[in-house]
Amino acid sequence: MPNLTRFSRSPGYHAPVWVCFLLVLFLVLLPTGFEDNVVFQESDIQPALVLATDESTVIDTGLVRSGEQRCQLEVLGGRFQGETVEGKNALNGSLEQDKIFTVGDKALVRINYTGDTVISVSMIDHYRMPWEILMGALFVLLLVLFAGRTGVRAVLSFLLTVLMIWKVMVPLYLKGWNPIWVGLFITLVLTVLIIALVYGFDRRCAAAVSGSALGILVTCLMGMVFTDLFQIHGAVMSYSESLLYSGYQDLNLTRIFMASIFIGASGAIMDLSVDITSAVHEVVEKRPDLSWWEAARSGMNVGRAAMGTMTTTLLFAYSGGYVALLMVFMAQGTPVSNILNYKYVAAELIHTVIGSFGLVTVAPFTALCAGFFLAKGSSSNVPAPSAGEAPAPDRQ
């Protein structure tokens, strides 16, 4: 997501704020259509305080644990608030998924009941909501303190992005809509609104949006082509098979994977597009006599310098979560040829390299669009000399 820095105020500078604010309110109230999922009917999900634990049925093998941990719990909310119940924490021998509770912990529990009688209590996980709210509040506070009104715009763009993904994109995916078209629509709408929050609705916005949109389209096409060439199935995505077993066997996971490629790269693409557009705008402001081609060449020079670091941005973003996997490969002495041919490694290569394709192409696209939108007709903005004052010498 691009940095929202101060720019000159245009007549349409504040309009995007109201548009995004109203859209956020609309999305908050918009139902997803999945609120009444049958999985959570006749149950109450609430936080509970762990009063005592019983590990007598837990089998400890040293590295992992299996069996069942039983806990005495005090329910902290809902219709059973204040009651003491017994909760069960199933252990499957997986360090990734299992959790162990101790006295004093707060757990999120699912209470199954009939009428006023509790049937069973299953322990979902540790209750992290208060700390997550604190973390989010600190993020918003620091952003507003350091960036002022621009920070408010950044928070607004963040909320808008989260709500568009959760309230629009995810439900449409579940309903079977084409993931490529839905992903492109959501990404392009967010691109327009986020960049408009930076510039307002003006020529700079048009230039940056045009360059970003072209870069995203290139990423989309390249992702579709190479996903087919690499024979990648969408089930390579984490938890994707769980969707199929939950009654959504008609979902096209491969197309959802394709859409995730350009969605994941769109933030970096927007960032580079805004940087180039701002640089071209500065050049044109200082040299309003420049032709559109000269302005575009200046943008390309900026793009060349930025691409050196931006292409590694995606590499760090995607590889950071796979350090443990790389360590496993090295510890086992896995040949590089084997590593590169594993399906999940090839999938990450597509994410990283195809996303970098988008970054490489967005630079010239944005430079050309910025030169066209910002330099064209800019001579009309040059102030005329006052009476008795000699005209400014030609600087070309």
C-alpha positions in Angstrom: 0.0 0.0 0.0 1.5 3.4 -1.0 2.7 5.8 1.6 0.2 8.6 1.9 2.3 11.8 1.9 1.2 15.4 1.6 0.5 16.6 -1.8 -0.8 19.9 -3.2 -4.5 20.3 -2.5 -6.6 20.0 -5.7 -10.4 20.7 -5.8 -11.1 16.9 -5.7 -8.6 16.2 -2.9 -11.2 15.7 -0.2 -13.8 14.0 -2.3 -12.2 10.5 -2.1 -12.3 10.7 1.7 -16.1 11.0 1.7 -16.5 8.3 -0.9 -14.3 5.9 1.0 -15.9 6.8 4.3 -19.4 6.1 3.0 -18.3 2.9 1.4 -16.7 1.7 4.6 -20.1 2.4 6.4 -21.9 0.5 3.7 -19.6 -2.5 3.9 -19.8 -2.6 7.7 -23.6 -2.9 7.4 -23.5 -5.3 4.4 -24.3 -8.9 5.3 -22.1 -11.6 3.8 -24.9 -14.1 3.6 -22.9 -16.6 5.7 -23.8 -15.3 9.2 -26.2 -18.1 9.9 -23.9 -20.9 9.1 -25.3 -24.2 10.5 -22.0 -25.1 12.1 -22.4 -22.6 14.9 -26.1 -22.9 15.5 -27.1 -24.0 19.0 -23.8 -23.0 20.3 -22.3 -19.9 22.1 -18.7 -18.8 21.6 -17.4 -16.9 24.6 -14.1 -16.2 26.5 -13.5 -18.3 29.6 -11.0 -18.3 32.4 -9.0 -21.5 33.1 -9.4 -22.4 36.8 -7.8 -25.8 36.8 -6.3 -28.3 34.3 -6.1 -32.1 34.2 -3.5 -33.8 31.9 -4.0 -37.3 33.1 -5.2 -38.5 29.7 -2.5 -36.6 27.8 0.1 -38.8 26.2 3.5 -37.0 26.2 6.1 -38.3 23.7 8.6 -35.6 24.4 8.2 -33.6 21.2 4.4 -33.7 20.8 1.4 -34.4 22.9 -1.8 -36.3 22.1 -5.0 -37.2 23.9 -7.2 -34.7 25.7 -6.6 -32.0 28.2 -9.5 -31.2 30.5 -10.0 -27.8 32.1 -12.3 -26.3 34.7 -13.5 -23.0 33.2 -15.4 -19.9 34.3 -17.5 -18.5 31.5 -16.8 -14.8 31.1 -19.7 -13.8 28.8 -22.9 -14.8 27.1 -26.0 -16.5 28.6 -23.8 -18.8 30.8 -21.7 -16.0 32.2 -20.3 -16.8 35.7 -21.0 -20.6 35.4 -18.2 -23.1 36.0 -18.0 -25.8 33.3 -15.6 -28.4 32.1 -13.9 -27.8 28.8 -12.1 -30.3 26.6 -9.0 -29.5 24.6 -8.3 -32.2 22.0 -4.6 -32.7 21.2 -3.7 -34.3 17.8 0.0 -34.5 18.1 0.7 -31.4 16.0 2.8 -28.6 17.3 1.3 -26.3 14.6 -2.3 -26.8 15.6 -2.3 -28.0 19.2 -2.4 -25.7 22.3 -1.9 -26.3 26.0 -3.7 -24.2 28.6 -2.5 -23.4 32.1 -4.3 -22.0 35.1 -5.0 -18.3 34.6 -5.2 -18.4 30.8 -8.1 -17.1 29.0 -9.5 -19.4 26.3 -12.1 -18.9 23.6 -14.6 -21.7 24.0 -17.6 -23.1 22.1 -20.5 -24.0 24.4 -23.0 -26.4 22.9 -26.3 -26.3 24.7 -29.9 -27.2 24.7 -32.2 -24.8 26.4 -30.4 -23.8 29.6 -28.4 -27.0 29.8 -24.7 -27.1 28.7 -24.0 -30.3 26.7 -20.3 -29.9 26.0 -17.6 -27.2 25.9 -14.8 -27.4 23.4 -11.8 -25.1 23.7 -11.0 -23.4 20.4 -7.8 -21.5 21.3 -6.3 -18.9 23.5 -8.4 -15.7 23.8 -6.3 -13.1 22.0 -8.9 -10.5 21.1 -7.9 -7.8 23.8 -4.3 -7.9 22.6 -5.3 -7.7 19.0 -7.4 -4.7 19.7 -4.6 -3.1 21.6 -2.2 -3.7 18.8 -4.6 -2.2 16.2 -5.2 0.8 18.4 -1.5 1.4 18.8 -1.1 1.2 15.1 -3.8 3.7 14.4 -2.6 6.0 17.2 1.0 6.1 16.0 -0.1 6.5 12.4 -2.3 9.5 13.2 0.2 11.1 15.6 3.1 11.0 13.1 1.1 11.6 9.9 -1.8 13.7 11.0 -4.6 13.9 8.5 -2.6 11.8 6.1 -2.6 9.1 8.7 -6.4 9.2 8.9 -6.5 8.6 5.1 -4.1 5.7 5.5 -6.3 4.1 8.2 -9.3 4.7 6.0 -7.6 2.9 3.1 -6.6 0.0 5.4 -10.2 -0.4 6.7 -11.6 -0.2 3.1 -9.2 -2.9 1.9 -10.0 -5.3 4.7 -13.8 -4.8 4.3 -13.7 -5.2 0.6 -11.9 -8.5 0.9 -14.0 -9.8 3.8 -17.4 -8.5 2.8 -17.2 -8.7 -1.0 -14.5 -10.8 -2.4 -14.6 -13.8 0.0 -18.4 -14.2 -0.1 -18.4 -14.0 -3.9 -15.7 -16.6 -4.1 -17.8 -18.9 -1.9 -20.8 -18.3 -4.1 -19.0 -19.6 -7.1 -18.3 -16.3 -9.0 -15.3 -16.3 -11.4 -12.3 -15.6 -9.1 -10.3 -13.9 -11.8 -13.0 -11.3 -12.7 -14.0 -10.8 -9.1 -10.3 -10.4 -8.0 -9.6 -7.9 -10.9 -12.7 -5.9 -10.1 -11.9 -5.7 -6.4 -8.3 -4.9 -7.0 -8.9 -2.2 -9.6 -11.6 -0.5 -7.4 -9.3 -0.5 -4.4 -6.5 0.9 -6.7 -8.6 3.8 -7.8 -9.8 4.7 -4.3 -6.5 4.2 -2.5 -4.5 6.3 -5.0 -7.3 8.9 -5.0 -6.8 9.2 -1.2 -3.2 10.1 -2.0 -3.8 12.6 -4.7 -7.5 13.4 -4.9 -9.3 13.0 -8.2 -6.9 14.7 -10.5 -4.4 14.0 -13.3 -1.9 12.4 -11.0 -4.6 10.0 -9.9 -5.4 9.1 -13.5 -1.8 8.6 -14.3 -1.0 6.4 -11.3 -4.2 4.4 -11.7 -3.6 3.8 -15.4 0.0 2.5 -14.8 -1.1 0.3 -11.8 -4.0 -1.2 -13.8 -1.8 -2.1 -16.7 0.8 -3.6 -14.4 -1.9 -5.7 -12.6 -3.4 -6.9 -15.9 0.1 -8.1 -17.0 0.5 -9.9 -13.7 -2.9 -11.5 -14.1 -2.2 -12.8 -17.6 1.3 -14.0 -16.7 0.0 -15.7 -13.6 -2.7 -17.6 -15.5 -0.2 -18.7 -18.2 2.5 -19.9 -15.9 0.1 -21.6 -13.5 -1.1 -23.7 -16.4 2.5 -24.3 -17.6 3.7 -25.4 -14.1 0.5 -27.6 -13.7 -0.2 -26.1 -10.3 -3.5 -27.0 -8.6 -5.1 -24.5 -6.3 -5.2 -27.0 -3.5 -1.6 -26.0 -2.9 -3.0 -23.1 -0.9 -3.2 -23.7 2.8 -6.6 -24.9 4.1 -8.0 -25.0 0.6 -8.9 -28.7 0.8 -11.0 -27.9 3.9 -13.3 -25.8 1.7 -13.9 -28.8 -0.5 -14.8 -31.0 2.5 -17.1 -28.3 3.9 -19.5 -28.6 1.0 -17.9 -26.3 -1.5 -16.5 -29.0 -3.9 -17.5 -27.0 -7.0 -15.0 -24.2 -6.2 -12.3 -23.6 -8.8 -9.3 -23.5 -6.5 -6.9 -23.1 -9.3 -8.5 -19.9 -10.5 -8.6 -18.6 -6.9 -4.8 -19.3 -6.8 -4.4 -17.4 -10.0 -6.3 -14.4 -8.6 -4.1 -14.5 -5.4 -1.0 -13.8 -7.5 -2.0 -10.4 -8.8 -3.9 -9.5 -5.6 -0.7 -10.2 -3.6 1.4 -8.0 -5.9 -1.1 -5.1 -6.3 0.1 -3.3 -3.2 3.7 -3.1 -4.3 2.6 -2.2 -7.8 0.5 0.7 -6.5 3.5 1.9 -4.4 5.9 2.0 -7.3 3.2 3.7 -9.5 2.7 6.4 -6.9 6.4 7.0 -6.6 6.9 7.4 -10.3 3.9 9.6 -10.7 5.0 11.9 -7.9 8.5 12.2 -9.4 7.1 13.1 -12.9 4.7 15.6 -11.3 7.6 17.3 -9.5 9.7 17.5 -12.7 6.8 18.9 -14.7 6.1 21.5 -12.0 9.7 22.7 -12.2 9.9 22.4 -16.0 6.4 23.0 -17.4 7.9 23.4 -20.9 8.8 19.7 -21.0 7.3 17.5 -23.7 5.3 14.4 -22.6 8.1 12.2 -23.9 10.8 14.0 -21.8 8.6 13.8 -18.7 8.0 10.1 -19.4 11.8 9.5 -19.7 12.3 11.1 -16.3 9.7 8.7 -14.9 11.5 5.8 -16.5 14.7 6.8 -14.9 13.0 6.9 -11.5 11.4 3.5 -12.2 14.8 1.9 -13.0 16.2 3.1 -9.7 13.2 1.9 -7.7 12.9 -1.5 -9.4 16.2 -2.6 -7.9 14.7 -2.8 -4.4 11.0 -3.2 -5.2 11.6 -6.6 -7.0 13.2 -8.0 -3.8 10.2 -6.7 -1.7 8.0 -9.5 -2.9 10.9 -12.0 -2.4 11.2 -11.0 1.3 7.4 -10.9 1.8 6.8 -14.4 0.5 10.1 -16.2 1.6 9.9 -14.9 5.2 7.2 -17.4 6.0 9.1 -20.3 4.5 12.3 -20.2 6.4 11.5 -23.4 8.3 10.8 -25.2 5.0 14.1 -24.1 3.6 15.8 -25.3 6.8 14.2 -28.7 6.3 15.4 -28.9 2.7 19.0 -28.1 3.8 18.9 -30.3 6.9 17.8 -33.3 4.7 20.3 -32.5 1.9 17.5 -32.2 -0.7 18.9 -31.6 -4.2 18.1 -28.2 -5.7 16.5 -29.9 -8.7 14.1 -31.7 -6.3 13.3 -28.4 -4.5 12.5 -26.5 -7.6 10.1 -29.2 -8.9 8.0 -29.5 -5.7 4.5 -28.2 -6.3 4.4 -25.9 -3.3 7.9 -24.4 -4.1 6.9 -23.8 -7.7 3.7 -22.1 -6.5 5.8 -19.7 -4.4 8.1 -19.0 -7.3 5.0 -18.0 -9.4 3.9 -15.6 -6.6 7.3 -14.0 -6.4 8.5 -13.9 -10.0 5.2 -13.1 -11.6 4.6 -10.4 -9.0 8.0 -9.0 -10.0 6.9 -9.1 -13.6 4.2 -6.7 -12.6 6.6 -4.4 -10.9 9.0 -4.4 -13.9 6.2 -3.5 -16.3 4.4 -1.0 -14.1 7.4 1.3 -14.2 7.3 2.1 -18.0 3.5 2.0 -18.0 3.3 4.6 -15.3 6.0 6.7 -16.7 4.3 6.9 -20.1 0.9 7.5 -18.5 2.3 10.2 -16.2 4.1 11.9 -19.1 0.9 11.9 -21.1 -1.5 13.1 -18.3 0.8 15.5 -16.5 2.9 17.1 -19.3 0.2 17.4 -21.9 -1.2 20.9 -21.9 1.0 21.9 -19.0 2.2 25.0 -20.8 -1.2 26.5 -20.2 -0.3 26.5 -16.5 2.8 28.7 -17.0 2.0 32.2 -15.6 2.0 35.0 -18.1 4.6 37.8 -17.5 3.2 41.0 -15.9 3.1 44.3 -17.8 6.6 45.7 -18.3 8.3 42.4 -17.4 10.4 40.6 -19.9 9.2 37.1 -20.7 11.2 34.3 -19.0 14.0 32.9 -21.2 13.6 29.6 -22.9 15.2 26.9 -20.7 15.4 24.3 -23.4 
